[in-house]
Amino acid sequence: MRRSTTTALGLGTVFSFLALTGCSSHTEPADASDASSAPAHRGGSSASAPLSSTQLNQRLLNESDLGEGYTRKPEPARSNDDVTVIGCPALEKLGSDAATGSGLDFSRKAKASFTYSGSSSSEVSEELYSDNAAKLSKGIGKIFDAMLSCPSYQVTSGSTVVDMGTAKTSAPDLGDEQWSQLLTYSADGQRSVVKQTAIRTGTILVIVSGSPGLVDAHLDKALAKARTAH
C-alpha cells in the first residue's frame, strides 16, 4: 500500500537524487511537520521573535560564501507526479500534505541549492526556517525520528522507485539542538549517499544536506550567517 508522506525534508533530497539519475521529478521547499523528538541539545537560548522569509533569504549561503566552483541551482519546474512511501509506517502516518507542497507548518522559510564543479554528483543545499523554539524542535525531531525508525524503505515519484536507507550519525556540538543522519539512495543502478544535519539556534532552524564532505565543510558557515544580527 502506498501513501504520501509529509517528510519534505527527506523527499527534497530524494528529488535531488532523482534529478541526478535523469528522472523527471520536482522539488518543493523543504519543511518539517509538527510533532515530537528527543534530540541532543544544549539549552539556554535567548528568546527572540521569529524571522520573516525575506530575512531568512538574506541569511542563506551564496556562491561567495561557499567559494570557487559552486553554482546555484534554479528551482526545478513543478510536476504532478505523486510521491509515496512504501514500507515505513512511521513516515506513512505523517500524512500527505507536504508531499504535494501544501499544508506545511513552517511558513517562514528559505532554501538554496548548489552544485560543486569538483565532482559531477556533488551537491549541497541549505534550508532555513523560523518559528518559536519549541515548535521547531518538535517538528524537525519528529521528522528525523520517523526516518530513522526505518533502516530501509522505498520512495516512488511517478514511475521511479528509489530504495532508501537511513542511519543516525553524530551531530556537531553547535547551536541549541542538533540532529544528523546519513541517507542512502539507490535507483536505476545508481547509488548516492547524502548527509543531513539540522541545527536549531534560538528561533532559527538550519538544515544542510548533500554530499557528506560538503555538509561538513559548510555547516559552520551556514550557522554563522543564519545567526547574523540574531
N, C-alpha and C positions, 0 to 999 in steps of 0.2 A: 504493500500500500504506500502511495506517495503523498506526502504532504508538504506544503510550503513551510518555510521557517523564517523567523524574524532575525536570524543571525546575519544581518547585513554586514557586520564586521568581518566574519569569515567569508561570506559569499562574495564580498567585494574582491577579496584576494583570489577566490575561485575564478571569478570573471577575468581577472588579470591573467591568470594561468591559461584559461581557455583562449584568450587573445593570443598568447604566445604560441599556442598549438595551431593557430589559424582557424579556430572555430568561431562561429558567429555568436556573439554574446554582448552583454552590456553591463555597465557599472552604475549602481545607484550610490548616492552619498552614504557612506557607512554610518551606522548609528548603533546604539545599544538599547535593549529592551529594559523595561522597569522591573527589576527583580533583585535577588539577594546573592551574597557571597561572603567568604571569609578570607580575604587576601592578606598578604604581608603588608603591614602598614607601620608608619612612624608616628602618626597623630600630630596634634598640636598645630594645625594650620590656622592662619588667621582668617576670620570671616570677611568676605567681600562679596559684592554684587556680581552676578553672572555677567559675562561679556556678551555683546551682540555678535551676530555672524560677521558683520563688517569688521569689527575689531579683531575677531579670530582670523579672518582672511589676512589682515595686516601682520599677523604673527606667525604665519606659515613660513616654512623654509622656502627659499628660492634658489635659482641657479648660482647666484653669487655666494650664498651661504654654503652650498654643497661643494663648490669648487669646479675645476675644469673637468669636462667630459660628461656633464649632466644636462639633459634636455627635458623640459616639462612636457608631459603628455597632454594632448587635448582631451576634453571629456568625450567619451565614446557616444555614438548615437544610441538612442533607446531602442529596445527590442521588446516584442510582446511574448517572447519565449517564457514559459513558466519555469521557475526554479524550485526544485523539490529536493527533499532529503529522504534517503532510504536507510533504515537500519540504525537510527539513533533516536530512541523515544524522547530523551530529554530535549533534543532540538525540535522534534516534531510538536511537542507540547507548547512551544513558544508562540505558535500562531503563524498567520500567513501575510500579514500586512507589510512587514518590512521587505519581504521578498519581491514585492511589486512596487516598492518605493513609497508607500503611504503608511500613515499611522505611526510614524516614528516619534518617540518621546522627546528626544533632544532636538529642539527646533533651532538652537544656536549651534551652528556647526560650520566647518570649513574643511576643504580637502585639496591636496595637491599630490600628483604622482609624477615620477621622473624615471627615465631610463638612463643607464650609465653605459657609455660607449666602451668602457673597458671590458665589457662582456655582453654578448648579444642577448643574453637572457637575464641580465641583472636589472632589477627594478627596485625602487624604494618609494613608498607613499607615506604621507603624513595626514592624520585626521585630528582635528581639534574640536572639542565640544565644551560647552559651558552650561552649568546649571548649579543648583545647590549641591554641596559636597556629598550629602547623604544619598541623593538621587543618582549622582554619577557613580558612586561606589556600588550602590545596589544594582544598577543597570549593567555596568560592564562586568561586575563579578558574576552575575547570573549567566552572561554570555560565555565567559571563559569556563565556568563550572560545567555548563551544558556540553560545550565542545570537548572538554577533557574527560567527560564521563563516557565517551565513546572512542576507544582507541582506533577504531576503523568504521567507516560508513561510506555511503555514496551520495553524491550530489548530481542532479541532472539539470541541464539547461538545454531546452529544445531536444534534439536527438543525441546530444553529447552526454556521456556518463563519465563522471570523474570519481575515481577511487581515492578516498581521503584517509589520512592517518593523523592523529594528534598526540602530542607528548608535552608534558609540562617541562619547562626549563627555568633555571634560576633567573630572577629579575634583578637588575642593579638596585642598590640601596639609594634610590632617588625619590624626591617628592614626598608625599604623604602616604601613598599606597602604590603597589606595583603588582603587575601580572605579566606573565610571559609564557609563550608556547611555541613549539615548532609544528608546522603543518606540512604534511607531505601529500602532493597531488600527483596522480597518475592518470593519463588519458591518451588514447591514440598512440601508445608506445612511448610516450614521453613522460618524464618524471621531474618534479620540481619540489624543492624544499624551501619553505617560506617561514620566516620568523616574525612573530607579532609580539610587541612589547607595549604595554599600556602603563602610563604613569599618571596618577592624579596628584595635582598640586593645587590645593585650595579648591576653587570653583572651576578649574580647568582640567580637562582630561586630554592627554596627549597619547596618540597611538601611532607607532611607527611600524610599518610592515614591509617585508620584502626579502631580498637576499640576506641571509644571516650576517654576513660581514658588513654589508651596507647599513643594516639596522644598528649594529654595534657601533659603527663609526660615526653615525649622525644623531643618535638618541640624545646625547648631552646637548648638542647644538639646538635640537628641536625643543627640548625642555627649557633651555635658557631663553630662547626667543619667545616661547609661549608665555613666559613669566615676565616679559618686559613690562615695566611700569605696573606690575601686579603686586 
